[in-house]
């Protein structure tokens, strides 16, 4: 499955919604949680990094390929809202 819900003490509703995405290629806590949940392996298996050296999405994210990750924020937020998957705006 493409999506999983996992829990970790570093996420709480006291500092926001209590919901975060995991990006194991970009964050220490994210990497630790994904390792513990078997989403990625220590050898790098399962590690996705659909962002190039310029900070733009690669073809692994076809709807936003070539866009800088921060410039894509509005389009991603709109897509989540329009599909009924936006939790907090």
Residue frames as a rotation matrix with the C-alpha (Angstrom) as fourth column:
UNK 1
0.574 0.819 0.000 0.00
0.819 -0.574 0.000 0.00
0.000 0.000 -1.000 0.00
UNK 2
-0.021 -0.582 0.813 1.14
0.553 -0.684 -0.476 3.51
0.833 0.439 0.336 -0.72
UNK 3
-0.123 0.050 0.991 -0.05
-0.559 -0.829 -0.027 5.05
0.820 -0.557 0.130 2.54
UNK 4
-0.055 0.076 -0.996 0.30
0.699 0.715 0.016 3.96
0.713 -0.695 -0.092 6.14
UNK 5
0.568 0.218 0.794 -0.54
-0.415 -0.758 0.504 5.58
0.711 -0.615 -0.340 9.43
UNK 6
0.007 -0.631 -0.775 2.16
0.702 0.555 -0.446 5.27
0.712 -0.541 0.447 12.10
UNK 7
0.924 0.315 0.214 2.65
0.056 -0.668 0.742 6.93
0.377 -0.674 -0.635 15.47
UNK 8
-0.103 -0.951 -0.291 5.65
0.770 0.109 -0.629 8.37
0.630 -0.288 0.721 17.29
UNK 9
0.277 0.248 -0.928 5.98
0.913 -0.370 0.173 10.55
-0.301 -0.895 -0.329 20.40
UNK 10
-0.739 -0.616 -0.274 7.65
0.514 -0.778 0.362 13.39
-0.437 0.127 0.891 18.46
UNK 11
-0.719 0.594 0.361 4.26
0.076 -0.449 0.890 14.17
0.691 0.667 0.278 16.87
UNK 12
-0.639 0.556 -0.531 1.58
0.694 0.118 -0.711 15.69
-0.333 -0.823 -0.461 19.08
UNK 13
0.138 0.790 0.598 -1.58
0.863 -0.391 0.319 17.69
0.486 0.472 -0.736 18.69
UNK 14
0.533 0.001 -0.846 -0.16
0.641 -0.654 0.403 20.26
-0.552 -0.757 -0.349 21.10
UNK 15
-0.348 -0.734 -0.583 2.13
0.014 -0.626 0.780 21.62
-0.937 0.263 0.228 18.38
UNK 16
-0.761 0.145 -0.633 -0.28
-0.648 -0.225 0.728 21.36
-0.037 0.963 0.265 15.44
UNK 17
0.152 0.902 -0.405 -2.73
-0.905 0.291 0.310 18.85
0.397 0.319 0.860 14.03
UNK 18
0.136 -0.180 0.974 -0.92
-0.633 0.740 0.225 15.79
-0.762 -0.648 -0.013 15.36
UNK 19
0.756 0.106 0.645 -0.51
0.396 0.711 -0.581 14.56
-0.521 0.695 0.496 11.79
UNK 20
0.176 -0.740 -0.649 2.71
-0.695 -0.560 0.451 14.78
-0.697 0.372 -0.613 9.75
UNK 21
0.924 -0.030 -0.381 4.04
-0.285 0.609 -0.740 13.16
0.254 0.793 0.554 6.62
UNK 22
0.530 -0.797 0.289 7.22
0.065 0.378 0.923 11.13
-0.845 -0.471 0.252 6.73
UNK 23
0.895 -0.377 -0.240 10.13
-0.325 -0.181 -0.928 11.94
0.306 0.908 -0.285 4.41
UNK 24
0.852 -0.521 0.048 12.91
0.297 0.558 0.775 9.56
-0.431 -0.646 0.630 5.49
UNK 25
0.248 -0.794 0.556 15.37
0.916 0.006 -0.401 10.98
0.315 0.608 0.729 2.96
UNK 26
-0.024 -0.178 0.984 15.08
0.215 -0.962 -0.169 14.45
0.976 0.207 0.061 4.54
UNK 27
0.305 0.203 0.931 14.52
-0.746 -0.557 0.366 14.19
0.592 -0.806 -0.019 8.28
UNK 28
-0.738 -0.674 0.021 16.23
-0.510 0.537 -0.672 12.41
0.442 -0.507 -0.740 11.17
UNK 29
-0.500 0.634 0.590 12.97
-0.547 0.297 -0.783 11.65
-0.671 -0.714 0.198 13.01
UNK 30
0.477 0.695 -0.538 11.28
-0.851 0.215 -0.479 10.65
-0.217 0.687 0.694 9.74
UNK 31
-0.055 -0.605 -0.794 14.12
-0.683 0.603 -0.412 8.26
0.728 0.519 -0.447 8.94
UNK 32
-0.881 -0.290 0.374 14.08
-0.472 0.483 -0.737 6.75
0.033 -0.826 -0.563 12.44
UNK 33
-0.127 0.930 0.345 10.31
-0.646 0.186 -0.741 6.19
-0.753 -0.317 0.577 12.39
UNK 34
0.551 0.345 -0.760 10.37
-0.830 0.317 -0.458 4.69
0.083 0.883 0.461 8.88
UNK 35
-0.474 -0.756 -0.451 13.19
-0.595 0.653 -0.468 2.34
0.649 0.046 -0.760 9.87
UNK 36
-0.826 0.166 0.539 11.30
-0.444 0.398 -0.803 1.22
-0.348 -0.902 -0.254 12.98
UNK 37
0.154 0.985 0.078 8.13
-0.595 0.155 -0.788 0.62
-0.789 0.075 0.610 10.94
UNK 38
-0.232 -0.335 0.913 9.95
0.394 0.826 0.403 -1.32
-0.889 0.453 -0.060 8.22
UNK 39
0.821 0.539 -0.188 9.08
0.094 -0.452 -0.887 1.25
-0.563 0.711 -0.422 5.56
UNK 40
0.622 -0.730 -0.283 12.76
-0.607 -0.222 -0.763 1.71
0.494 0.646 -0.582 4.66
UNK 41
0.858 -0.421 -0.296 15.80
0.502 0.811 0.302 -0.43
0.113 -0.407 0.906 5.38
UNK 42
0.560 -0.728 -0.397 19.24
0.034 -0.459 0.888 0.48
-0.828 -0.510 -0.232 6.68
UNK 43
-0.366 -0.732 0.574 20.69
0.624 0.264 0.735 -0.43
-0.690 0.627 0.361 3.27
UNK 44
-0.782 0.089 -0.617 18.48
-0.350 -0.882 0.315 2.22
-0.516 0.463 0.721 1.64
UNK 45
-0.835 0.537 0.119 15.85
0.466 0.577 0.670 -0.17
0.291 0.615 -0.733 0.29
UNK 46
0.068 0.979 -0.190 12.49
0.996 -0.056 0.073 1.53
0.061 -0.194 -0.979 0.06
UNK 47
-0.208 -0.222 -0.953 14.02
0.441 -0.890 0.111 5.00
-0.873 -0.397 0.283 0.24
UNK 48
0.306 0.358 0.882 12.36
0.943 -0.239 -0.230 7.30
0.129 0.903 -0.411 -2.26
UNK 49
-0.244 -0.376 -0.894 13.75
0.411 -0.875 0.256 10.71
-0.878 -0.305 0.368 -3.07
UNK 50
0.194 0.421 0.886 11.67
0.974 0.023 -0.224 12.25
-0.115 0.907 -0.405 -5.86
UNK 51
0.939 0.006 -0.343 13.50
0.021 -0.999 0.041 15.59
-0.342 -0.046 -0.939 -5.55
UNK 52
0.583 -0.762 0.283 16.53
0.623 0.195 -0.758 16.53
0.522 0.617 0.588 -7.64
UNK 53
-0.240 -0.827 -0.508 19.61
0.971 -0.199 -0.135 18.47
0.010 -0.526 0.851 -6.57
UNK 54
-0.827 -0.005 0.562 17.85
0.141 -0.970 0.200 21.76
0.544 0.245 0.803 -7.42
UNK 55
-0.850 0.526 -0.004 14.91
-0.065 -0.112 -0.992 21.03
-0.522 -0.843 0.130 -5.13
UNK 56
-0.295 0.754 -0.586 12.52
-0.955 -0.239 0.174 20.21
-0.009 0.612 0.791 -7.97
UNK 57
0.316 0.500 0.806 10.23
-0.434 0.832 -0.346 17.20
-0.844 -0.241 0.480 -8.19
UNK 58
-0.806 -0.585 -0.086 11.44
-0.397 0.429 0.812 14.47
-0.438 0.688 -0.578 -10.54
UNK 59
-0.488 0.605 -0.630 9.33
-0.671 0.201 0.713 12.41
0.558 0.771 0.308 -12.95
UNK 60
-0.824 0.205 -0.528 8.43
0.436 0.824 -0.361 10.15
0.361 -0.528 -0.769 -10.01
UNK 61
-0.324 0.743 -0.585 5.90
0.469 -0.411 -0.782 12.90
-0.822 -0.528 -0.215 -9.19
UNK 62
-0.554 -0.041 0.832 4.50
0.833 -0.024 0.553 13.43
-0.003 0.999 0.048 -12.70
UNK 63
0.484 0.842 0.237 1.87
0.835 -0.526 0.161 16.02
0.260 0.120 -0.958 -11.80
UNK 64
0.956 -0.170 -0.241 4.51
-0.033 -0.873 0.486 18.31
-0.293 -0.456 -0.840 -10.31
UNK 65
0.349 -0.871 0.345 7.69
0.871 0.438 0.223 17.21
-0.346 0.223 0.912 -12.17
UNK 66
-0.194 -0.572 0.797 10.09
0.797 -0.565 -0.212 20.08
0.572 0.594 0.566 -12.74
UNK 67
0.540 0.439 0.718 8.46
-0.051 -0.834 0.549 22.34
0.840 -0.333 -0.428 -10.12
UNK 68
-0.658 -0.702 0.274 10.42
-0.274 -0.117 -0.955 23.45
0.702 -0.703 -0.115 -7.09
UNK 69
-0.545 0.446 -0.709 8.95
0.706 0.701 -0.101 21.74
0.452 -0.556 -0.697 -4.03
UNK 70
-0.646 0.306 -0.699 7.93
0.431 -0.609 -0.665 25.05
-0.630 -0.731 0.262 -2.42
UNK 71
-0.770 0.383 -0.510 6.36
-0.618 -0.644 0.450 26.36
-0.156 0.662 0.733 -5.64
UNK 72
-0.640 0.516 -0.569 4.33
-0.042 0.716 0.697 23.14
0.767 0.470 -0.436 -5.84
UNK 73
-0.961 0.218 -0.169 2.85
0.204 0.150 -0.967 23.61
-0.185 -0.964 -0.189 -2.34
UNK 74
-0.479 0.832 -0.281 -0.29
-0.684 -0.554 -0.475 25.44
-0.551 -0.035 0.834 -3.55
UNK 75
-0.173 0.393 -0.903 -1.00
-0.852 0.400 0.338 22.89
0.494 0.828 0.265 -6.28
UNK 76
-0.751 -0.140 -0.645 -0.52
0.129 0.927 -0.351 20.00
0.648 -0.347 -0.678 -3.86
UNK 77
-0.885 0.452 -0.109 -2.74
0.008 -0.219 -0.976 21.66
-0.465 -0.864 0.190 -1.25
UNK 78
-0.295 0.802 -0.520 -5.42
-0.921 -0.384 -0.070 22.35
-0.255 0.458 0.851 -3.90
UNK 79
-0.365 0.111 -0.924 -5.27
-0.510 0.807 0.298 18.74
0.779 0.580 -0.237 -5.11
UNK 80
-0.906 0.005 -0.424 -5.66
0.333 0.626 -0.705 17.41
0.262 -0.780 -0.569 -1.55
UNK 81
-0.710 0.681 -0.178 -8.55
-0.320 -0.537 -0.780 19.82
-0.628 -0.497 0.599 -0.84
UNK 82
-0.246 0.635 -0.732 -10.35
-0.969 -0.137 0.207 19.03
0.032 0.760 0.649 -4.09
UNK 83
-0.366 0.059 -0.929 -10.07
-0.266 0.950 0.166 15.28
0.892 0.308 -0.332 -3.50
UNK 84
0.665 0.702 0.253 -11.32
-0.396 0.044 0.917 15.57
0.633 -0.710 0.308 0.10
UNK 85
0.513 -0.547 -0.661 -7.98
0.667 0.739 -0.093 14.50
0.540 -0.393 0.744 1.61
UNK 86
-0.329 -0.625 0.708 -6.83
-0.027 -0.744 -0.668 17.79
0.944 -0.239 0.227 3.11
UNK 87
-0.010 0.259 -0.966 -6.78
0.902 0.419 0.103 17.44
0.432 -0.870 -0.238 6.91
UNK 88
0.411 0.035 -0.911 -5.72
0.629 -0.735 0.255 20.96
-0.660 -0.678 -0.324 7.87
UNK 89
0.277 -0.296 0.914 -5.06
0.818 -0.426 -0.386 24.14
0.504 0.855 0.124 5.88
